[in-house]
């Protein structure tokens, strides 16, 4: 009979969180992040229960934005949010995409103002890539979904 040993750990697992650390970390992320599919589903409800805020520039907003979003560039949140978003109202913020931390900065601004807040991970880029509706001055349109982010006939089921 041979003795079985655990395989050598790769460098990938050189530093591993404890169970409790991992649970706290991932619960924490879920408390402050939402993906575009979950935001789209919530916006489809009769009463979404939050304000969606596009924190990009005027030029970016004009190129297209999520229908129903409030346009409030990040640099103006402290100044304008108190008159545009009722105190204590939950807020979901988005900016360009995963390589941009504008939504993270905006989420911090809303948190400092006392709002429950989540960042829409993936931002406007992934909203568009998933084929969700986009509003411009010409109306609302849907662009084809990117098969890498929204494969046809396959549900993420997450």
Backbone as a printed PyTorch tensor [residue, N CA C, xyz], in Angstrom:
tensor([[[  0.8400,  -1.1730,   0.0000],
         [  0.0000,   0.0000,   0.0000],
         [  0.8860,   1.2370,   0.0000]],

        [[  0.5960,   2.1730,  -0.9070],
         [  1.4090,   3.3800,  -0.9750],
         [  0.7040,   4.5110,  -0.2580]],

        [[  1.4790,   5.3870,   0.2830],
         [  0.9390,   6.5330,   1.0170],
         [  0.6280,   7.6550,   0.0230]],

        [[ -0.5510,   8.2520,   0.1450],
         [ -0.9380,   9.3350,  -0.7350],
         [ -0.5920,  10.6600,  -0.0660]],

        [[  0.0370,  11.5260,  -0.8290],
         [  0.3580,  12.8480,  -0.2950],
         [ -0.3360,  13.8990,  -1.1310]],

        [[ -0.5830,  15.0220,  -0.5260],
         [ -1.2130,  16.1240,  -1.2350],
         [ -0.2390,  16.6610,  -2.2650]],

        [[ -0.7380,  17.0850,  -3.4270],
         [  0.1550,  17.6470,  -4.4330],
         [  0.7880,  18.9310,  -3.9120]],

        [[  1.9660,  19.2250,  -4.3990],
         [  2.6530,  20.4540,  -3.9940],
         [  1.8120,  21.6500,  -4.4160]],

        [[  1.7110,  22.6270,  -3.5440],
         [  0.9310,  23.8320,  -3.8440],
         [  1.6670,  24.6740,  -4.8720]],

        [[  0.9300,  25.1970,  -5.8400],
         [  1.5400,  26.0870,  -6.8270],
         [  1.6980,  27.4640,  -6.2090]],

        [[  2.4330,  28.3070,  -6.8830],
         [  2.6170,  29.6810,  -6.4130],
         [  1.2770,  30.4070,  -6.3250]],

        [[  0.3220,  29.9560,  -7.1140],
         [ -1.0120,  30.5580,  -7.0850],
         [ -1.6230,  30.4980,  -5.6930]],

        [[ -1.3330,  29.4370,  -4.9620],
         [ -1.9080,  29.2690,  -3.6270],
         [ -0.8800,  29.4510,  -2.5180]],

        [[  0.1420,  30.2500,  -2.7930],
         [  1.1490,  30.5450,  -1.7750],
         [  0.5260,  31.2760,  -0.5960]],

        [[ -0.3750,  32.2040,  -0.9010],
         [ -1.0900,  32.9520,   0.1340],
         [ -2.5690,  32.6370,  -0.0200]],

        [[ -3.1650,  32.0490,   0.9950],
         [ -4.5590,  31.6400,   0.9330],
         [ -5.2950,  32.1900,   2.1450]],

        [[ -6.4690,  32.7550,   1.8880],
         [ -7.2950,  33.2650,   2.9790],
         [ -7.8720,  32.1000,   3.7620]],

        [[ -8.1040,  32.3580,   5.0230],
         [ -8.8220,  31.3590,   5.8130],
         [-10.2660,  31.3400,   5.3320]],

        [[-11.0080,  30.3510,   5.7380],
         [-12.4230,  30.2580,   5.3840],
         [-13.1590,  31.5300,   5.7870]],

        [[-12.9580,  31.9690,   7.0240],
         [-13.6590,  33.1600,   7.5140],
         [-13.2290,  34.4220,   6.7740]],

        [[-11.9450,  34.5290,   6.4300],
         [-11.4670,  35.6830,   5.6600],
         [-12.0960,  35.6930,   4.2660]],

        [[-12.1630,  34.5270,   3.6350],
         [-12.7510,  34.4370,   2.3040],
         [-14.2370,  34.7900,   2.3430]],

        [[-14.9380,  34.2740,   3.3270],
         [-16.3710,  34.5810,   3.4560],
         [-16.5750,  36.0780,   3.6550]],

        [[-15.8010,  36.6870,   4.5410],
         [-15.9380,  38.1260,   4.7980],
         [-15.6210,  38.9330,   3.5350]],

        [[-14.5950,  38.5300,   2.8260],
         [-14.1980,  39.2500,   1.6070],
         [-15.2970,  39.1880,   0.5520]],

        [[-15.7720,  37.9900,   0.2490],
         [-16.7620,  37.8590,  -0.8210],
         [-18.1210,  38.4290,  -0.4260]],

        [[-18.4900,  38.3190,   0.8400],
         [-19.7320,  38.9890,   1.2790],
         [-19.5800,  40.4950,   1.1530]],

        [[-18.4120,  40.9830,   1.4950],
         [-18.1480,  42.4120,   1.3750],
         [-18.2650,  42.9010,  -0.0580]],

        [[-17.7150,  42.1410,  -0.9920],
         [-17.8100,  42.5260,  -2.3990],
         [-19.2620,  42.5350,  -2.8660]],

        [[-20.0310,  41.5110,  -2.4820],
         [-21.4370,  41.4710,  -2.8830],
         [-22.2370,  42.6200,  -2.2790]],

        [[-21.7790,  43.1400,  -1.1500],
         [-22.4640,  44.2560,  -0.5100],
         [-22.2550,  45.5650,  -1.2590]],

        [[-21.2030,  45.6470,  -2.0650],
         [-20.8880,  46.9160,  -2.7270],
         [-20.8060,  46.8240,  -4.2490]],

        [[-21.0260,  45.6480,  -4.8130],
         [-20.9500,  45.4690,  -6.2550],
         [-22.2020,  44.7710,  -6.7910]],

        [[-22.5380,  45.1040,  -8.0330],
         [-23.6250,  44.4190,  -8.7440],
         [-23.1940,  44.3000, -10.1980]],

        [[-23.5250,  43.1890, -10.8380],
         [-23.1570,  43.0710, -12.2480],
         [-24.2600,  43.6560, -13.1270]],

        [[-23.9380,  43.8620, -14.4040],
         [-24.8860,  44.5300, -15.2970],
         [-26.1830,  43.7470, -15.4690]],

        [[-26.1070,  42.4320, -15.4700],
         [-27.3270,  41.6310, -15.6210],
         [-28.2590,  41.8190, -14.4350]],

        [[-27.6990,  41.8590, -13.2370],
         [-28.5300,  42.0780, -12.0460],
         [-29.1240,  43.4840, -12.0380]],

        [[-28.3500,  44.4740, -12.4760],
         [-28.8740,  45.8410, -12.5520],
         [-29.9960,  45.9100, -13.5790]],

        [[-29.8010,  45.2950, -14.7430],
         [-30.8400,  45.2950, -15.7770],
         [-32.1170,  44.6360, -15.2630]],

        [[-31.9810,  43.5250, -14.5580],
         [-33.1560,  42.8320, -14.0160],
         [-33.8650,  43.7060, -12.9900]],

        [[-33.1030,  44.3880, -12.1360],
         [-33.7100,  45.2510, -11.1250],
         [-34.4090,  46.4440, -11.7710]],

        [[-33.8120,  47.0030, -12.8300],
         [-34.4360,  48.1330, -13.5160],
         [-35.7330,  47.7340, -14.2130]],

        [[-35.8740,  46.4730, -14.5440],
         [-37.0970,  45.9890, -15.1980],
         [-38.2600,  45.8480, -14.2170]],

        [[-37.9690,  45.8850, -12.9270],
         [-39.0180,  45.7980, -11.9040],
         [-39.8300,  47.0930, -11.8890]],

        [[-41.1120,  47.0290, -11.4950],
         [-41.9220,  48.2510, -11.4260],
         [-41.3330,  49.3010, -10.4780]],

        [[-40.7400,  48.8700,  -9.4010],
         [-40.1010,  49.7720,  -8.4320],
         [-38.6870,  49.2630,  -8.1660]],

        [[-37.6870,  49.7090,  -8.9350],
         [-36.3280,  49.1880,  -8.7480],
         [-35.7620,  49.4300,  -7.3510]],

        [[-36.1560,  50.5370,  -6.7120],
         [-35.6880,  50.8010,  -5.3510],
         [-34.3180,  51.4500,  -5.2610]],

        [[-33.8160,  51.9800,  -6.3620],
         [-32.5260,  52.6710,  -6.3550],
         [-32.4760,  53.6460,  -7.5290]],

        [[-31.4920,  54.5330,  -7.4810],
         [-31.2300,  55.4450,  -8.5800],
         [-29.9450,  54.9720,  -9.2510]],

        [[-29.9970,  54.8000, -10.5690],
         [-28.8080,  54.4370, -11.3390],
         [-28.1430,  55.7230, -11.8080]],

        [[-26.8590,  55.8740, -11.5070],
         [-26.1460,  57.1130, -11.8150],
         [-24.9850,  56.8410, -12.7650]],

        [[-25.0140,  57.5220, -13.8990],
         [-23.9190,  57.4960, -14.8670],
         [-22.9700,  58.6160, -14.4660]],

        [[-21.7380,  58.2660, -14.1470],
         [-20.7960,  59.2380, -13.6040],
         [-19.7920,  59.7480, -14.6410]],

        [[-20.0430,  59.4590, -15.9150],
         [-19.1080,  59.8370, -16.9690],
         [-19.3050,  61.2910, -17.4100]],

        [[-18.4510,  61.7380, -18.3030],
         [-18.4920,  63.1080, -18.8160],
         [-19.7330,  63.3480, -19.6740]],

        [[-19.9780,  64.6230, -19.9650],
         [-21.1000,  64.9880, -20.8360],
         [-20.9510,  64.3460, -22.2170]],

        [[-19.7360,  64.3380, -22.7390],
         [-19.4840,  63.7700, -24.0580],
         [-19.7450,  62.2590, -24.0690]],

        [[-19.3320,  61.5940, -23.0210],
         [-19.5560,  60.1460, -22.9150],
         [-21.0430,  59.8390, -22.8110]],

        [[-21.7410,  60.5950, -21.9880],
         [-23.1900,  60.4370, -21.8220],
         [-23.8910,  60.5780, -23.1710]],

        [[-23.4880,  61.5820, -23.9470],
         [-24.1300,  61.8340, -25.2400],
         [-23.9040,  60.6780, -26.2150]],

        [[-22.7850,  59.9690, -26.1030],
         [-22.5150,  58.8360, -26.9930],
         [-23.4320,  57.6550, -26.6940]],

        [[-23.9890,  57.6210, -25.5020],
         [-24.8990,  56.5490, -25.1230],
         [-24.8180,  56.2850, -23.6380]],

        [[-25.9670,  55.9090, -23.0710],
         [-26.0530,  55.6380, -21.6390],
         [-27.1830,  54.6560, -21.3760]],

        [[-27.2450,  54.1670, -20.1580],
         [-28.3030,  53.2430, -19.7660],
         [-29.6170,  54.0220, -19.6790]],

        [[-30.6650,  53.5560, -20.3590],
         [-31.9530,  54.2500, -20.2700],
         [-32.4120,  54.3690, -18.8150]],

        [[-32.8580,  55.5600, -18.4640],
         [-33.3470,  55.7970, -17.1140],
         [-32.2820,  56.2140, -16.1240]],

        [[-31.0130,  56.1960, -16.5320],
         [-29.9370,  56.6050, -15.6210],
         [-29.9700,  58.1150, -15.4180]],

        [[-29.5080,  58.5370, -14.2710],
         [-29.3160,  59.9480, -13.9580],
         [-27.8800,  60.2890, -14.3230]],

        [[-27.6720,  61.3570, -15.0770],
         [-26.3110,  61.7580, -15.4300],
         [-25.7830,  62.7130, -14.3710]],

        [[-24.7480,  62.2770, -13.6920],
         [-24.1280,  63.0880, -12.6530],
         [-22.6240,  62.7940, -12.6570]],

        [[-21.8610,  63.5790, -13.4310],
         [-20.4240,  63.3360, -13.4860],
         [-19.7960,  63.3110, -12.0900]],

        [[-18.8470,  62.4030, -11.9310],
         [-18.2450,  62.1560, -10.6210],
         [-17.7650,  63.4360,  -9.9420]],

        [[-17.1620,  64.3120, -10.6600],
         [-16.6080,  65.5400, -10.0620],
         [-17.6910,  66.4800,  -9.5390]],

        [[-18.9500,  66.2290,  -9.8670],
         [-20.0330,  67.1170,  -9.4220],
         [-20.9520,  66.4600,  -8.3910]],

        [[-20.6320,  65.2390,  -7.9840],
         [-21.5010,  64.5140,  -7.0500],
         [-21.6720,  65.2560,  -5.7390]],

        [[-20.5960,  65.6440,  -5.1290],
         [-20.6920,  66.3310,  -3.8280],
         [-21.5680,  67.5770,  -3.9300]],

        [[-21.4410,  68.3030,  -5.0330],
         [-22.1840,  69.5400,  -5.2410],
         [-23.6650,  69.3000,  -5.5670]],

        [[-23.9540,  68.3550,  -6.4720],
         [-25.3040,  68.2220,  -7.0080],
         [-26.1440,  67.0790,  -6.4360]],

        [[-25.5080,  66.0520,  -5.9280],
         [-26.2720,  64.8950,  -5.4400],
         [-27.3000,  65.2660,  -4.3700]],

        [[-26.9680,  66.1400,  -3.4170],
         [-27.9790,  66.4440,  -2.3890],
         [-29.2950,  66.9900,  -2.9430]],

        [[-29.2610,  67.6720,  -4.0780],
         [-30.5170,  68.1850,  -4.6520],
         [-31.1480,  67.2200,  -5.6510]],

        [[-30.3710,  66.2760,  -6.1940],
         [-30.8860,  65.3650,  -7.2120],
         [-31.2770,  63.9820,  -6.7030]],

        [[-30.6340,  63.5490,  -5.6170],
         [-30.8770,  62.2010,  -5.0890],
         [-31.2890,  62.3430,  -3.6240]],

        [[-32.5330,  62.0100,  -3.2970],
         [-32.9830,  62.1660,  -1.9220],
         [-32.0760,  61.4380,  -0.9210]],

        [[-31.8720,  62.0610,   0.2080],
         [-31.0070,  61.4910,   1.2540],
         [-31.4250,  60.0600,   1.5660]],

        [[-30.4420,  59.1930,   1.6810],
         [-30.6900,  57.8070,   2.0390],
         [-31.1400,  56.8980,   0.9100]],

        [[-31.3830,  57.4690,  -0.2700],
         [-31.8060,  56.6580,  -1.4040],
         [-30.6600,  55.7590,  -1.8540]],

        [[-30.9050,  54.4650,  -2.0390],
         [-29.8530,  53.5930,  -2.5680],
         [-29.4540,  54.0280,  -3.9850]],

        [[-28.1680,  53.8920,  -4.2670],
         [-27.6080,  54.3340,  -5.5340],
         [-26.7430,  53.2200,  -6.1190]],

        [[-26.8300,  53.0510,  -7.4380],
         [-25.9020,  52.2070,  -8.1770],
         [-25.1940,  53.1300,  -9.1590]],

        [[-23.8800,  53.0800,  -9.1750],
         [-23.1030,  53.9570, -10.0410],
         [-22.3860,  53.1470, -11.1160]],

        [[-22.1680,  53.7930, -12.2640],
         [-21.3250,  53.1740, -13.2820],
         [-20.5150,  54.2350, -14.0010]],

        [[-19.4070,  53.7810, -14.5640],
         [-18.5480,  54.6100, -15.3920],
         [-18.2810,  53.8230, -16.6660]],

        [[-17.1000,  53.9550, -17.2840],
         [-16.8370,  53.3040, -18.5600],
         [-16.7890,  51.7990, -18.4860]],

        [[-15.8690,  51.2640, -17.7050],
         [-15.6940,  49.8150, -17.7160],
         [-14.7370,  49.3430, -16.6460]],

        [[-14.3530,  48.0920, -16.7160],
         [-13.5460,  47.5020, -15.6530],
         [-12.1440,  48.1000, -15.5260]],

        [[-11.6590,  48.7660, -16.5610],
         [-10.3250,  49.3640, -16.4770],
         [-10.3840,  50.8020, -15.9690]],

        [[-11.5520,  51.2470, -15.5770],
         [-11.7590,  52.6250, -15.1130],
         [-12.2150,  52.5920, -13.6550]],

        [[-11.6230,  53.4180, -12.8140],
         [-12.0620,  53.4430, -11.4170],
         [-12.9630,  54.6380, -11.1000]],

        [[-13.5200,  55.2520, -12.1400],
         [-14.4220,  56.3840, -11.9180],
         [-15.6490,  56.0090, -11.1070]],

        [[-16.2000,  54.8240, -11.3470],
         [-17.3690,  54.3910, -10.5810],
         [-16.9940,  54.1190,  -9.1290]],

        [[-15.8010,  53.6180,  -8.9030],
         [-15.3520,  53.3810,  -7.5310],
         [-15.2460,  54.7100,  -6.7880]],

        [[-14.6820,  55.6920,  -7.4430],
         [-14.5730,  57.0330,  -6.8350],
         [-15.9660,  57.6290,  -6.5830]],

        [[-16.8690,  57.4430,  -7.5430],
         [-18.2370,  57.9530,  -7.3890],
         [-18.9550,  57.2450,  -6.2520]],

        [[-18.7700,  55.9320,  -6.1570],
         [-19.3970,  55.1760,  -5.0670],
         [-18.9150,  55.7070,  -3.7180]],

        [[-17.6400,  56.0070,  -3.6210],
         [-17.1110,  56.5800,  -2.3800],
         [-17.7810,  57.9150,  -2.0750]],

        [[-17.9550,  58.7490,  -3.0910],
         [-18.6180,  60.0540,  -2.8810],
         [-20.0390,  59.8600,  -2.3370]],

        [[-20.7900,  58.9300,  -2.9260],
         [-22.1520,  58.6920,  -2.4490],
         [-22.1440,  58.0930,  -1.0400]],

        [[-21.1990,  57.2140,  -0.7530],
         [-21.0990,  56.6520,   0.5980],
         [-20.8030,  57.7600,   1.6060]],

        [[-19.9200,  58.6830,   1.2560],
         [-19.6020,  59.8070,   2.1430],
         [-20.8250,  60.6850,   2.3900]],

        [[-21.7330,  60.7250,   1.4160],
         [-22.9780,  61.4830,   1.5740],
         [-24.0550,  60.6860,   2.3230]],

        [[-23.7510,  59.4530,   2.6900],
         [-24.6680,  58.6430,   3.4820],
         [-25.5950,  57.7300,   2.7050]],

        [[-25.3590,  57.5590,   1.4220],
         [-26.2110,  56.6990,   0.6130],
         [-25.7440,  55.2520,   0.6520]],

        [[-26.6730,  54.2970,   0.7270],
         [-26.3020,  52.9160,   0.4350],
         [-25.9110,  52.9080,  -1.0470]],

        [[-24.7900,  52.3040,  -1.3850],
         [-24.2980,  52.4090,  -2.7530],
         [-23.6440,  51.1200,  -3.2170]],

        [[-23.8340,  50.8360,  -4.5100],
         [-23.1610,  49.7190,  -5.1690],
         [-22.5580,  50.2250,  -6.4700]],

        [[-21.4750,  49.5920,  -6.8550],
         [-20.8340,  49.8730,  -8.1340],
         [-21.2710,  48.8020,  -9.1280]],

        [[-21.6820,  49.2290, -10.3230],
         [-22.0320,  48.2760, -11.3720],
         [-20.7290,  47.8360, -12.0400]],

        [[-20.2880,  46.6240, -11.6820],
         [-19.0170,  46.1540, -12.2290],
         [-19.1640,  45.8730, -13.7260]],

        [[-18.1390,  46.1920, -14.4490],
         [-18.1840,  46.0800, -15.9030],
         [-18.5410,  47.3990, -16.5560]],

        [[-19.2720,  48.2420, -15.8140],
         [-19.6190,  49.5660, -16.3010],
         [-20.4090,  49.5620, -17.5980]],

        [[-20.4000,  50.7220, -18.2370],
         [-21.1550,  50.8850, -19.4810],
         [-20.6310,  49.9430, -20.5590]],

        [[-19.3320,  49.6800, -20.5540],
         [-18.7650,  48.7720, -21.5510],
         [-19.4660,  47.4270, -21.5410]],

        [[-19.6260,  46.8330, -20.3700],
         [-20.2510,  45.5150, -20.3110],
         [-21.7620,  45.5870, -20.4720]],

        [[-22.3630,  46.7060, -20.1370],
         [-23.7840,  46.8950, -20.4260],
         [-24.0010,  46.7500, -21.9370]],

        [[-23.1760,  47.4560, -22.7050],
         [-23.2840,  47.4150, -24.1700],
         [-22.8950,  46.0380, -24.6920]],

        [[-21.8110,  45.4690, -24.1650],
         [-21.3280,  44.1750, -24.6560],
         [-22.3430,  43.0610, -24.4240]],

        [[-23.1980,  43.2040, -23.4120],
         [-24.2230,  42.1880, -23.1720],
         [-25.4840,  42.4310, -24.0070]],

        [[-25.4610,  43.4550, -24.8450],
         [-26.5860,  43.7060, -25.7470],
         [-27.7730,  44.3550, -25.0680]],

        [[-27.5430,  45.0300, -23.9630],
         [-28.6350,  45.6970, -23.2450],
         [-28.9370,  47.0470, -23.8970]],

        [[-30.1130,  47.6280, -23.6340],
         [-30.5030,  48.8580, -24.3320],
         [-29.5960,  50.0450, -24.0000]],

        [[-29.3720,  50.8620, -25.0290],
         [-28.5510,  52.0660, -24.9290],
         [-29.3770,  53.2310, -25.4330]],

        [[-29.3560,  54.3170, -24.6980],
         [-30.1070,  55.5050, -25.0900],
         [-29.1660,  56.5990, -25.5740]],

        [[-29.5470,  57.2280, -26.6860],
         [-28.8490,  58.4070, -27.2140],
         [-29.9150,  59.4440, -27.5450]],

        [[-29.4980,  60.5620, -28.0920],
         [-30.4550,  61.5930, -28.5100],
         [-31.3930,  61.0690, -29.5910]],

        [[-30.9860,  60.0220, -30.3050],
         [-31.8070,  59.4420, -31.3720],
         [-32.7980,  58.4070, -30.8690]],

        [[-32.7600,  58.0830, -29.5770],
         [-33.6780,  57.0940, -29.0280],
         [-32.9370,  55.9330, -28.3890]],

        [[-33.6640,  54.8410, -28.2010],
         [-33.0990,  53.6620, -27.5500],
         [-32.8180,  52.6020, -28.6030]],

        [[-31.6460,  52.0050, -28.5030],
         [-31.2550,  50.9470, -29.4300],
         [-30.5970,  49.8130, -28.6510]],

        [[-30.5180,  48.6750, -29.2880],
         [-29.7760,  47.5340, -28.7510],
         [-28.7200,  47.1640, -29.7640]],

        [[-27.5080,  47.0850, -29.2930],
         [-26.4180,  46.6640, -30.1620],
         [-26.2440,  45.1650, -30.0110]],

        [[-25.6770,  44.5070, -30.9970],
         [-25.4880,  43.0530, -30.8800],
         [-24.6330,  42.7050, -29.6640]],

        [[-25.0000,  41.6300, -28.9910],
         [-24.2410,  41.1860, -27.8220],
         [-22.9130,  40.5970, -28.2720]],

        [[-21.8980,  40.8270, -27.4890],
         [-20.5740,  40.2470, -27.7150],
         [-20.6470,  38.7810, -27.2910]],

        [[-20.3740,  37.8390, -28.1830],
         [-20.5080,  36.4280, -27.8130],
         [-19.5570,  35.9900, -26.7010]],

        [[-18.5340,  36.7850, -26.4210],
         [-17.6380,  36.4380, -25.3120],
         [-18.2280,  36.8010, -23.9560]],

        [[-19.1460,  37.7670, -23.9340],
         [-19.7400,  38.1660, -22.6630],
         [-21.1630,  37.6810, -22.5040]],

        [[-21.8330,  37.4210, -23.6070],
         [-23.2280,  36.9640, -23.5690],
         [-23.4180,  35.9080, -24.6560]],

        [[-22.8540,  34.7150, -24.4590],
         [-22.9620,  33.6850, -25.4980],
         [-24.4170,  33.3410, -25.7970]],

        [[-24.7370,  33.1940, -27.0760],
         [-26.0960,  32.8500, -27.4840],
         [-26.4590,  31.4490, -27.0380]],

        [[-27.6590,  31.3200, -26.4800],
         [-28.1600,  30.0100, -26.0910],
         [-27.5330,  29.4330, -24.8410]],

        [[-26.6980,  30.2420, -24.1690],
         [-26.0450,  29.7500, -22.9460],
         [-26.3880,  30.7150, -21.8190]],

        [[-26.9260,  30.1860, -20.7500],
         [-27.2200,  31.0210, -19.5890],
         [-26.1000,  30.8840, -18.5760]],

        [[-25.6800,  31.9990, -18.0280],
         [-24.6440,  31.9800, -17.0050],
         [-25.1090,  31.2190, -15.7730]],

        [[-26.3710,  31.4420, -15.4260],
         [-27.0050,  30.7880, -14.2750],
         [-26.2680,  31.0540, -12.9680]],

        [[-25.6150,  32.1980, -12.8950],
         [-24.9130,  32.4940, -11.6530],
         [-25.8380,  33.1860, -10.6940]]])
